[in-house]
């Protein structure tokens, strides 16, 4: 079975992970999925796992993160693979939301007709590690990601943001992007097990988190930021 209960480093908003499409071409230096795959002696090149399409979806109302071991919309994924995934979601009768999380939302407009057909079954998301350049990754720039996810929001899609691994950022710009995207949920976490990014100060993170609370955004702090919860109450 390809479905797995989400745990550990996974988004806390997610109940299950599912990887019928795996691998990625972004080459993010901090990527735990890439490093894990390579430790297994396998390549991280994009691929389709046909047998995963035989999985029974749990029908428990939770979010299913599609592509935790890669990026479903990276440029290396073939159009026909993505179309097969979207057809599967369309035909699925389970009461779940499929999280389509990508650092390449620039590709969403190519499949907009198919995405419109499953609008009530999906949440589209992206990762914004910073508001500045991302020398640790070949993914599209973060301002482009924010623009395309805003475009999806304007077309009536539910959205999600991962601010992980959070690197230093411009607070004004980040607030502007979040207000444009209006995500259903935001998850925030520092880099795990490696040191490719420069994290923001605790003061800046606290300012962002306090602002999210004031604006009524749903947010979750990953385990490596749990220590900030006490500071928020000071």
Secondary structure as GFF3:
##gff-version 3
##sequence-region A 1 234
A	DSSP	beta_strand	4	5	.	.	.	ID=ss1
A	DSSP	beta_strand	16	18	.	.	.	ID=ss2
A	DSSP	beta_strand	21	22	.	.	.	ID=ss3
A	DSSP	alpha_helix	32	39	.	.	.	ID=ss4
A	DSSP	beta_strand	47	48	.	.	.	ID=ss5
A	DSSP	three_ten_helix	50	54	.	.	.	ID=ss6
A	DSSP	beta_strand	63	66	.	.	.	ID=ss7
A	DSSP	alpha_helix	79	91	.	.	.	ID=ss8
A	DSSP	beta_strand	97	101	.	.	.	ID=ss9
A	DSSP	three_ten_helix	105	111	.	.	.	ID=ss10
A	DSSP	alpha_helix	112	117	.	.	.	ID=ss11
A	DSSP	three_ten_helix	119	121	.	.	.	ID=ss12
A	DSSP	beta_strand	122	127	.	.	.	ID=ss13
A	DSSP	alpha_helix	142	154	.	.	.	ID=ss14
A	DSSP	beta_strand	159	164	.	.	.	ID=ss15
A	DSSP	alpha_helix	171	181	.	.	.	ID=ss16
A	DSSP	beta_strand	185	189	.	.	.	ID=ss17
A	DSSP	alpha_helix	202	215	.	.	.	ID=ss18
A	DSSP	beta_strand	219	221	.	.	.	ID=ss19
A	DSSP	three_ten_helix	223	225	.	.	.	ID=ss20
A	DSSP	alpha_helix	228	232	.	.	.	ID=ss21
###
